[in-house]
Amino acid sequence: MKKQNLGIILIVLGALMLILSYFADLVDYNFYNIGALIVIIAGIVTHIVVTKRS
């Protein structure tokens, strides 16, 4: 796996967590949604940092 794909994978993982929380009726649990938000933000930051370095 390339390092450049790590940020994109984290963003997609966070989005999948939000989609699954909707279908699994976990929307009311804030810790799950905040966790997905943190994963998405970490993915965005990782993607920016890796792209700037290469």
Secondary structure, 3 states (H helix, E strand, C coil): CCCHHHHHHHHHHHHHHHHHHHHCCCCCCHHHHHHHHHHHHHHHHHHHHHHHHC
